[in-house]
Amino acid sequence: MSSRNRVTSALHVVLVFCCVAGSAAMASDLDEAIRKVRMGTLVVEAEPGVKVRVEQLRHEFWFGAALANHPFSGRMAAEDQARYREVFLANFNAAVTENALKWHVMEPRRGQVDYSVVDAILDWTEQHDIPLRGHNIFWGISNRVQSWQKDLDDDALRQVVKARALDVGARYRGRFVEYDLNNEMIHGNYYEERLGPAITRDMAVWVRQGDPDAVLYLNDYDILTGRRLDDYVAHIRGLLEQGVPIGGIGVQGHLHGDSFDPAVLQSSLARLAEFDLPIVVTEFNFPGQRSKHYNQRDVRLSDEEEQAKAEAIVDYYRICFAQPAVTGILMWGFWEGANWIPQSSLYRRDWSPTPAAEAYRDLVFRQWWTTWRGQTDAQGRCEVRAFYGRHRLTVGDREIVVSLKRPEQTKHVSFR
């Protein structure tokens, strides 16, 4: 080997070592942040020397997914419908309506409102204690606005917007945990163009006339890639200055390609966190819309691509879980049979798990899951570090379910 080749080879080894070392350091920092941000302490008091078991039942953090219309509209094969619901419950603790609540889906023709799918989804999620996001009340992208609305004059348009806000707020009062108020406003805002800059505040006021406790989120895309972050920050600031009651910041996760930039994701989340509002990653697909496979529904990922996808999803979730302001991540589809980017699914069409499904489950239900066995000390006490959420505590032959919440950090449970 020539001296030049030896130098090149050595330089390659150094670069690879630096990348691996850098990734390891980043992972270590994230794990430490996760322990600090996502774990508290359960203090159990009982008789000295008694056996104690702590088993986590559910995370406080939302590990969720979108619910498609078909499994709740009678337009899916019974076997797939049952499997869809079963797999959802086995993997996720929060949900969002994918299409059911969208105005153009509910009321394609004026005065003919179909509540049936929204009602069915709400009934099912409530039955299983699944918090549900309402996506979305309004969507002002021009091609998502019904033609019958565009035919109205400004006064009539304002009245139907008000009626929609009041209807959703009052009909579903207290049932949706939060809503996306007016979707993707930095990319298009038909209602503002027609009705003026105060319309967003008016929308919020009208929804809250129907439901005074409604939590209203903004929601937009190309933010976590950094491309529209400045625009979004300015938009949020402007709405807050107007007095719009923003309850949280939604950031979609569609616009990544076959990889993503971890540093940009971290910095984007950190910048949004400066608003001191909860952040939800509302619509996550990986690979995303900038993938070479986007819009090629019949193309399957290679084994190597599936493994890279699994690793990327783990990295993405670690970064989000380590950011204190983030309260949840919701996948925009988890099964190839009902996912607008099939390659981003955790489960194939035949319901077999992809490597990403296995990696996701290992992360959420093993690495970030509390299972502890031990006993109380001579003073009848033990302290268990646990992820925030719901836990079953068993002491001897007695059992209790408790919730350890992030604001409290420490929870005392007495069996005396």
C-alpha positions in Angstrom: 0.0 0.0 0.0 1.3 3.4 -0.9 1.9 6.0 1.8 -0.9 8.1 0.3 -3.3 5.2 0.5 -2.2 4.5 4.0 -3.0 8.1 5.0 -6.3 7.9 3.2 -7.2 4.7 4.9 -6.2 6.0 8.3 -8.2 9.2 7.8 -11.2 7.0 6.9 -10.9 5.0 10.1 -10.6 8.3 12.2 -13.7 9.7 10.5 -15.7 6.6 11.1 -14.5 6.4 14.7 -15.4 10.1 15.2 -18.9 9.5 13.8 -19.5 6.4 15.9 -18.1 8.2 19.0 -20.2 11.2 18.3 -23.4 9.1 17.9 -22.6 7.3 21.1 -22.1 10.5 23.0 -25.4 11.9 21.6 -27.3 8.8 22.6 -25.8 8.9 26.1 -26.8 12.6 26.5 -30.4 11.7 25.3 -30.7 8.8 27.7 -29.6 11.1 30.5 -32.1 13.7 29.5 -34.9 11.1 29.2 -34.2 9.8 32.7 -34.3 13.4 34.1 -37.4 14.5 32.1 -39.5 11.3 31.9 -39.0 9.6 35.2 -40.1 10.2 38.8 -40.1 8.3 42.0 -42.6 6.0 43.6 -42.2 5.8 47.3 -43.9 2.7 48.8 -44.4 2.3 52.5 -45.5 -1.0 54.0 -44.3 -3.5 56.6 -40.5 -4.1 56.7 -39.2 -6.8 54.4 -42.3 -7.3 52.4 -42.1 -8.1 48.7 -43.0 -5.2 46.3 -43.8 -5.4 42.6 -44.2 -2.4 40.3 -45.6 -3.0 36.8 -46.2 -0.2 34.3 -49.6 -0.2 32.6 -49.5 3.0 30.5 -47.2 5.9 29.7 -48.2 9.5 30.5 -46.4 10.5 27.2 -48.5 10.0 24.1 -47.2 7.2 21.9 -50.1 7.4 19.5 -51.3 7.0 15.9 -53.9 8.2 13.5 -57.2 6.3 13.2 -58.3 5.9 9.6 -62.0 6.1 8.7 -62.4 2.6 7.2 -62.2 0.6 10.4 -65.1 2.7 11.9 -67.3 3.2 8.8 -68.0 -0.4 7.9 -65.9 -0.2 4.8 -63.2 -2.6 5.9 -63.2 -6.4 5.9 -64.3 -7.6 9.3 -61.1 -9.5 9.9 -58.9 -6.5 9.1 -61.1 -4.2 11.2 -60.7 -6.4 14.2 -57.0 -6.8 13.7 -56.6 -3.1 13.1 -58.2 -2.2 16.4 -56.3 -5.0 18.2 -52.9 -4.0 16.9 -53.6 -0.3 17.7 -54.4 -1.1 21.3 -51.3 -3.3 21.6 -49.0 -0.4 20.4 -50.5 3.0 21.2 -52.0 4.9 24.0 -53.3 8.0 22.2 -55.1 8.7 18.9 -56.0 11.3 16.3 -58.7 11.4 13.7 -57.0 11.0 10.3 -59.8 12.3 8.1 -63.1 11.9 9.9 -63.4 15.4 11.5 -62.2 17.4 8.5 -64.9 19.7 7.4 -64.7 18.8 3.7 -65.2 15.1 4.7 -68.0 15.7 7.2 -70.0 18.2 5.0 -69.1 17.9 1.3 -72.5 19.3 0.5 -73.9 22.2 2.5 -76.3 21.1 5.2 -75.5 17.4 4.9 -73.2 16.7 7.8 -72.1 13.2 8.5 -71.2 12.7 12.1 -71.2 8.9 12.0 -67.5 8.1 11.7 -66.4 10.7 14.2 -69.0 9.4 16.7 -67.8 5.8 16.1 -64.2 6.7 16.7 -65.0 8.6 19.8 -67.1 5.8 21.2 -64.3 3.3 20.6 -61.5 5.4 22.1 -63.6 6.3 25.1 -64.4 2.7 25.7 -60.6 1.9 25.8 -59.6 5.1 27.7 -57.6 6.4 24.7 -57.3 10.2 24.5 -58.3 11.5 21.1 -57.1 14.6 19.2 -59.5 16.3 16.8 -57.9 16.9 13.4 -59.1 19.4 12.3 -61.9 21.8 12.8 -60.8 24.1 9.9 -58.4 23.7 7.0 -57.9 26.8 5.0 -55.7 25.3 2.2 -57.7 26.4 -0.9 -58.1 22.9 -2.4 -59.5 21.6 1.0 -62.2 24.3 1.1 -65.5 23.0 -0.3 -66.7 24.7 -3.5 -70.0 25.5 -1.9 -68.2 27.7 0.6 -66.3 29.5 -2.1 -69.6 30.4 -3.7 -70.8 32.3 -0.6 -70.4 36.0 -0.1 -68.2 37.1 2.9 -71.0 37.5 5.3 -72.5 34.2 4.6 -69.1 32.5 4.7 -68.5 34.0 8.1 -71.8 32.7 9.4 -71.1 29.1 8.2 -67.6 29.2 9.8 -69.2 30.3 13.0 -71.8 27.6 12.8 -69.2 25.0 12.2 -67.1 26.1 15.2 -70.2 26.2 17.5 -71.4 22.8 16.2 -68.1 21.0 16.8 -67.5 22.6 20.2 -71.0 22.0 21.5 -71.6 18.5 20.0 -68.3 17.1 21.2 -67.9 19.1 24.4 -65.4 17.5 26.8 -64.8 14.5 24.5 -61.8 15.6 22.4 -58.7 16.1 24.5 -57.5 18.8 22.0 -58.1 20.1 18.5 -56.1 21.4 15.6 -58.0 24.7 15.1 -57.1 25.8 11.6 -54.6 23.5 9.8 -51.4 24.6 8.0 -52.0 28.3 8.1 -48.5 29.3 7.1 -49.1 27.4 3.8 -52.5 28.8 3.0 -55.3 30.6 4.8 -58.4 30.9 2.7 -60.5 32.1 5.6 -58.1 34.9 6.5 -57.9 36.0 2.9 -61.6 36.3 2.7 -62.6 37.3 6.3 -59.5 39.2 7.6 -56.7 38.5 10.1 -59.0 38.4 13.1 -60.8 35.2 11.9 -58.4 32.8 13.7 -59.2 34.4 17.1 -62.9 34.4 16.2 -62.8 30.7 15.3 -61.2 30.0 18.7 -63.8 32.1 20.5 -66.7 30.3 18.8 -65.4 26.8 19.5 -65.0 27.7 23.1 -68.5 29.1 23.3 -69.5 25.5 22.6 -66.8 24.0 24.7 -65.2 26.4 27.2 -62.4 23.9 28.0 -61.5 23.2 24.4 -57.7 23.0 24.0 -56.8 24.5 20.6 -53.5 23.7 18.8 -51.8 25.1 15.8 -50.5 22.5 13.3 -48.1 22.9 10.4 -45.5 21.1 8.3 -41.9 21.4 7.2 -41.1 22.8 10.7 -38.9 20.0 12.1 -36.8 20.0 8.9 -36.0 23.7 9.7 -37.3 24.9 6.4 -40.3 26.8 7.7 -39.3 27.2 11.3 -38.8 30.9 11.2 -42.1 31.4 9.5 -43.9 29.3 12.1 -42.2 31.1 15.0 -43.3 34.4 13.6 -46.8 33.1 13.0 -47.2 31.8 16.6 -45.9 35.0 18.0 -48.3 37.0 15.9 -51.3 34.9 17.0 -50.3 35.2 20.7 -50.1 38.9 20.3 -53.6 39.0 18.9 -54.8 37.1 22.0 -55.6 33.8 20.3 -55.9 31.2 23.0 -53.3 28.8 21.7 -53.2 25.7 23.9 -50.3 24.0 22.1 -48.0 23.7 19.1 -48.5 20.9 16.6 -45.6 20.0 14.3 -46.1 17.4 11.6 -43.4 14.9 10.7 -44.2 14.2 7.1 -41.5 16.1 5.2 -38.4 14.1 5.9 -36.9 12.0 3.2 -35.2 8.6 3.7 -33.1 10.2 6.5 -33.4 13.2 8.8 -31.0 15.6 10.4 -30.9 15.0 14.2 -29.3 18.3 15.0 -32.0 20.2 13.1 -34.8 18.2 14.8 -33.3 19.0 18.2 -32.8 22.7 17.5 -36.2 23.1 16.0 -37.9 21.6 19.0 -35.8 23.6 21.4 -36.7 26.8 19.6 -40.4 26.1 19.7 -40.1 25.1 23.4 -39.3 28.8 24.1 -43.0 29.6 23.8 -43.6 27.5 27.0 -46.4 25.6 25.3 -46.8 21.9 25.0 -45.5 20.5 21.7 -47.0 17.4 19.9 -45.5 15.8 16.9 -48.9 15.3 15.3 -48.4 13.5 12.0 -45.2 11.3 11.8 -44.2 9.2 8.9 -40.8 7.8 8.2 -39.7 7.6 5.4 -41.6 10.8 4.5 -42.8 12.8 1.6 -39.3 13.6 0.4 -38.4 9.9 0.2 -37.6 8.4 -3.2 -40.4 6.0 -2.6 -43.1 8.6 -2.0 -46.2 8.0 -4.2 -44.9 4.6 -5.3 -47.4 2.6 -3.3 -46.3 -0.8 -4.6 -42.6 -0.4 -3.9 -41.3 -2.4 -1.0 -38.2 -1.4 1.1 -35.2 -3.6 0.9 -34.0 -5.4 4.0 -31.3 -2.8 4.4 -33.8 0.0 4.0 -36.1 -1.5 6.5 -33.3 -1.7 9.0 -32.3 1.9 8.4 -35.9 2.9 8.8 -36.1 1.2 12.2 -32.9 2.8 13.4 -34.0 6.3 12.2 -37.4 5.9 14.0 -35.6 5.0 17.2 -33.3 8.0 16.9 -36.3 10.3 16.1 -38.3 9.1 19.1 -35.3 9.5 21.4 -34.8 13.1 20.5 -38.5 13.9 20.9 -38.8 12.0 24.2 -35.7 13.8 25.6 -37.3 17.3 24.9 -39.3 18.4 27.9 -41.8 20.4 26.0 -42.9 17.5 23.8 -45.9 15.6 25.2 -46.5 13.1 22.4 -45.8 11.6 19.0 -48.6 10.3 16.7 -47.8 8.2 13.7 -49.8 9.0 10.6 -50.6 5.4 9.8 -49.1 2.1 11.2 -50.4 -0.5 8.8 -49.7 -0.8 5.0 -53.4 -1.4 4.4 -54.4 2.1 5.7 -51.4 4.4 5.4 -50.9 7.1 2.8 -47.1 6.3 2.8 -47.2 2.5 3.0 -43.4 2.2 3.3 -43.6 4.1 6.6 -45.8 1.4 8.2 -44.9 -0.7 11.3 -47.0 -3.6 10.0 -47.1 -5.1 6.5 -50.4 -5.7 4.6 -50.4 -9.3 6.0 -50.0 -7.9 9.5 -46.5 -9.2 9.9 -44.2 -6.7 11.9 -41.5 -4.8 10.2 -38.1 -4.3 11.9 -39.4 -0.8 12.7 -42.3 -2.4 14.7 -39.9 -4.5 16.7 -37.6 -1.5 17.3 -40.5 0.7 18.3 -41.9 -1.9 20.8 -38.5 -2.5 22.3 -38.1 1.2 22.9 -41.5 2.0 24.3 -42.3 -1.3 26.1 -38.9 -2.4 27.3 -36.3 0.4 27.4 -38.9 3.0 28.6 -41.1 0.7 30.6 -41.0 0.2 34.4 -40.9 -3.3 35.8 -39.5 -3.7 39.3 -39.3 -6.3 41.9 -37.8 -6.0 45.4 -38.8 -5.5 49.0 -39.1 -2.8 51.6 -36.2 -2.0 53.9 -36.0 -2.3 57.6 -38.1 0.9 57.9 -40.8 -0.5 55.6 -39.9 1.7 52.7 -38.6 1.4 49.1 -38.1 4.0 46.4 -38.6 3.0 42.7 -37.6 5.2 39.8 -40.4 4.9 37.3 -41.5 6.4 34.0 -44.4 8.7 34.3 -47.7 7.0 33.8 -50.0 4.4 35.3 -48.6 1.6 37.4 -49.8 -1.4 39.3 -48.2 -1.8 42.7 -48.4 -5.2 44.4 -47.4 -5.5 48.1 -47.8 -9.0 49.5 -51.4 -9.9 48.5 -52.6 -6.3 48.2 -52.7 -4.4 44.9 -53.4 -0.8 43.9 -53.1 1.1 40.6 -51.6 4.6 40.8 -50.7 7.4 38.4 -47.2 9.0 38.7 -47.5 12.3 36.9 -44.7 14.5 35.8 -45.7 17.7 37.7 -45.6 15.9 41.0 -42.3 14.0 40.3 -42.7 11.9 43.5 -45.7 9.9 44.7 -46.0 8.3 48.1 -48.1 5.2 48.4 -48.9 3.7 51.8 -49.9 0.1 52.3 -49.8 0.4 56.1 
